[in-house]
Amino acid sequence: MNTMLAQIKSLPKLVDEIYPSLNETVRQVLDHELCLSVKRLFLVGCGDSHHVALNTEYAFEALAGVPTEPMTAMQYARYGAGFMPSTGPLTNLLIGISVSGAVARTVEALRMGRQCGAVTIALTATEGSRVTQEAERTFLAAAPSFEEPPGTATPGVRSFFVNQLALLLSAVRLGEVRGRLTLSEAETWRSQIRRLNEAVDWTIEQSESQARELAEAWKDANEFVFVGAGPNFGTALFSAAKILEASGDSALGQDAEEWGHLQYFARTAETPTFFITACGRDYSRTVEAATAAKAIGRRVVAIAPNKATELVGLSRYHLPIAEVPEVLSPVVAAIPGELVAAYRSEVIGEPFFRGFGGGRSIEGGGGISRIRTSDTWEVWQP
């Protein structure tokens, strides 16, 4: 049983299951006083939780009008917390994202943020976890349990999806209370988020066969590159992470502009290179980069809506995504990469996480990598 594929196909129903509770929780956690007072937002996390922060920066700035800084938990905790602008009470808001609630760096980031005067919120699936003990407020965002064979560990799909929806609804809430969005506009955005189940279902249906065919045809590949910009730079990083977790292949995510400064010069000509776009602000540059990639022999893949005709024309494979507003597009744009990762693992016969044979154990959150048991700062060090 391909448990990752099963989780991907569960996503449309997941919207129906979690939307009401997420929408209600947003209103409770982000009260009027905080919404009106905040002047700067910091989104921090590790791994997928950092990627979801990158994916939603644009939503907070475009919908809520709040300057937003997504950072790795390490960067914020040890280099950023003490240098937040001194703008008064309730003006710096820190959301620390951790599904398990036990990641040491995110615990530390919340602790340092609180010491340095930020209002702290833990976005987590785990009630009573370490991050909830460090934060002043808790945004509980948990996907319903998903049945898997005993002892199975599957690359994160559902938790990432839930966190995206939670943060998008938070952006709408902030925008509404702050007057950036009218009540009607806010309800329209909520309705679009609520109907993402249809867009996700369409994307899975349209992309799955091409993802399977690509995985079969390119068994010889030993590296995968995902390219995105704006809200989908995080999607590129996340998609590369799913390849690493699912099949253990070398994979990286890159910004659409930076690809032309760096990966353009890589020696291996035929590296599969996936260009991710919602046909928004990034589109013209994405087409230019894909044109260059094709010219030097890269195996180009488009992860894009059907209207991306220039990009599709440059590509060997097109993994279609539903056409949605660019601020919402990471919700659907992550799906093709997940599908490719799930089928890649199946085709080459590699167990997820390499069966935890790479020096990391499933117990304790990482074995020698000490993701959950790492030493943390107790006091901010100027």
JODAKA-V517106 format. One record per backbone hydrogen bond with DSSP energy under -0.5 kcal/mol. CO is the residue of the C=O (numbers start at 0). NH is the residue of the N-H. If there is no record, write none. Layout:
CO & NH
CO & NH
//
This chain:
0 & 2
1 & 5
2 & 6
3 & 7
4 & 8
5 & 9
6 & 9
7 & 10
9 & 13
10 & 14
11 & 15
12 & 16
13 & 17
14 & 18
17 & 21
18 & 22
19 & 23
20 & 24
21 & 25
22 & 26
23 & 27
24 & 28
25 & 29
28 & 30
30 & 34
31 & 35
32 & 36
33 & 37
38 & 66
39 & 92
40 & 68
41 & 43
41 & 94
42 & 70
43 & 96
44 & 72
45 & 48
46 & 49
46 & 50
47 & 51
48 & 52
49 & 53
50 & 54
51 & 55
52 & 56
53 & 56
55 & 59
56 & 60
57 & 61
58 & 62
58 & 63
59 & 63
59 & 65
60 & 64
64 & 66
66 & 40
67 & 69
68 & 42
70 & 44
71 & 75
72 & 76
73 & 77
74 & 78
74 & 79
75 & 79
75 & 80
79 & 82
80 & 83
84 & 86
87 & 90
90 & 38
90 & 39
90 & 92
91 & 118
92 & 41
93 & 95
93 & 120
94 & 43
94 & 96
95 & 97
95 & 122
96 & 45
98 & 124
100 & 129
100 & 130
102 & 106
103 & 107
104 & 108
105 & 109
106 & 110
107 & 111
108 & 112
109 & 113
110 & 114
111 & 115
112 & 117
113 & 116
118 & 93
119 & 135
119 & 136
120 & 95
120 & 122
121 & 123
121 & 138
122 & 97
123 & 140
124 & 126
125 & 128
128 & 132
129 & 133
130 & 134
136 & 121
137 & 139
138 & 123
138 & 140
148 & 151
156 & 160
157 & 161
158 & 162
159 & 163
160 & 164
161 & 165
162 & 166
163 & 167
164 & 168
165 & 169
166 & 170
167 & 171
168 & 172
169 & 173
170 & 174
171 & 175
172 & 176
173 & 177
174 & 179
174 & 180
175 & 178
181 & 185
182 & 186
183 & 187
184 & 188
185 & 189
186 & 190
187 & 191
188 & 192
189 & 193
190 & 194
192 & 195
193 & 196
194 & 197
194 & 198
195 & 199
196 & 200
197 & 201
198 & 202
199 & 203
200 & 204
201 & 205
202 & 206
203 & 207
206 & 210
207 & 211
208 & 212
209 & 213
210 & 214
211 & 215
212 & 216
213 & 217
215 & 218
217 & 220
221 & 249
222 & 271
223 & 251
224 & 273
225 & 253
226 & 275
227 & 255
228 & 231
229 & 232
229 & 233
231 & 235
232 & 236
233 & 237
234 & 238
235 & 239
236 & 240
237 & 241
238 & 242
239 & 243
240 & 244
241 & 245
242 & 246
242 & 247
242 & 248
243 & 247
244 & 352
249 & 223
251 & 225
253 & 227
254 & 258
255 & 259
256 & 259
256 & 260
257 & 260
257 & 261
258 & 263
261 & 264
262 & 265
266 & 268
267 & 270
270 & 298
271 & 224
272 & 274
272 & 300
273 & 226
273 & 275
274 & 302
279 & 282
281 & 285
282 & 286
283 & 287
284 & 288
285 & 289
286 & 290
287 & 291
288 & 292
289 & 293
290 & 294
291 & 295
292 & 297
293 & 296
297 & 299
298 & 272
299 & 315
299 & 316
300 & 274
300 & 302
301 & 303
301 & 318
302 & 276
303 & 320
304 & 307
306 & 308
307 & 311
308 & 312
309 & 313
310 & 313
310 & 314
311 & 314
316 & 301
317 & 319
318 & 303
321 & 323
324 & 327
324 & 328
325 & 328
327 & 330
328 & 331
328 & 332
329 & 333
331 & 334
331 & 335
332 & 336
333 & 337
334 & 338
335 & 339
336 & 340
337 & 341
338 & 342
339 & 343
340 & 344
341 & 345
342 & 346
343 & 347
344 & 348
344 & 349
348 & 350
350 & 353
351 & 354
352 & 355
352 & 356
353 & 356
358 & 367
360 & 365
361 & 364
362 & 365
362 & 366
363 & 371
364 & 370
365 & 368
366 & 369
369 & 373
370 & 103
379 & 381
//
